[in-house]
Amino acid sequence: MKTSIAKEMNATVSLKSSMDLLKEIKGKKVSKAKGFLQGLLDEKRDLDGQYYTKTAKKILDILKSAEANAKNKDLNVEKLFVKNARADKAQRRMLAKSRAPHRGRIGKSANIEIIVEER
């Protein structure tokens, strides 16, 4: 079975919310996964009462990239499924020092990887 991969390192989204969304799209057809994420962006669907707009936008971009990579590998785009979707901890980064001198806030970031497969 032929696969295609797309990933983004140090994406500025929450690890927890990205894991929740990736768990939902894993195993689905790419077209259905894109529809689900677009529904979250349009606020027509929700997941546990939340829309996760920032995370949904980032994951939708990565999913479109995986689809484009599959198209470049001459895979049939209509037969693509999300084989694996995962999020890992990324490098910690400090946000601007605003509250007290010599102290900043640690920003949220995650490494996101999506693997699509032709079935």
N, C-alpha and C positions, 0 to 999 in steps of 0.2 A: 504494500500500500504506500502510495506517495504522500509525502507530508510537506508542509511549508511552515516556516517559523517567523514570528515577528516579536520583538521585545523592545522594551524601553527601560533603560537604567536610570535610577534616581528620579523617577517621575514624582512630581510634587502633589501627590495625593495620599490620603490616609491608607495605611496598610490594612486596617480593619475593614473599611468600607470596600476597598478593592477586593479583598478576599470574599466578602459577601456577594458582590456582583459576579465575580468569576465563578463562584460555586453555582450560581444560577444559570450561566450560559454554557457550562461544561457539558459536553455530550449533545448539545443542540445543533441543528442545522445553522450554518452561518447566516442565512437569510433571516431565520427566526431570531437568532441572537441579536442581529442588527436591529430588527424591529422592536425587540424588547428594550434595548438600550436607547433607541430613538424615542420610544414611549416614555421612558424615564426623563429624557431631556425635554420633551414636550409637556411633561407633568400630566400625562394621561394615565400612566400606570405608576404604581408605587411598589416598594419592597419594604415590608414591615413598617409602613407609614412614612417612609422617607423616599426622596427622589434621587439623592446622590448625583446631582447634576454635574459637578466638577469631575468626579470619578467616572461617571458614565461617558462623558465627552472624551476623556483620555483613553478609556478602554475601547470606545468605538473607533477612535483614530488608529489604535494598534490593530484592531480587528480588520479594518479596511486595508491596512498595510499588509497583513498576513494574506488577505484575499488577493491583493495586487501581486505579492510574491508568488502565490500559487498560479496566477494567470501567466506570469512570466515563465514559470516552469511547465507551461502547457497542461495544467490540470483543468478539469471540468469544474467551473465555478458553481454550477447548480448542484453538484454532488458533494460539496465540501461540508464537513462537520468539524466542530471544535473538539479535537482529541484531548488536548490538555490545556489548562489555563491555570496559571499559578502566580502568586505574588509573594515576594520575599522581602525581608528587611533590607533597606538600602543604607547608604552612607548617611551618617547624621550630619546635619548642617545647622549652623547657628543663624538665627534671624537677627535683624538689626537690634542693637542695644538701645532699649527704650525706657525700661523701668528704673534701672539702677546702673551706676557706672560699673564697668567690668563684668556685666552679667547680661546675657541675652536669652532668648527662648530657643529651644530646639525645634526645628521645623519638621513637618511630616514628609516622609518620602518612602517610595517603594519601588522595587524592581518587578516589572510585570512582563510575563512571557505567555504568548498564546501560540499553540501549535494546531494547525488545521490539517485535516486528512481527507483524501478523496475516497469515498466508499461507493 
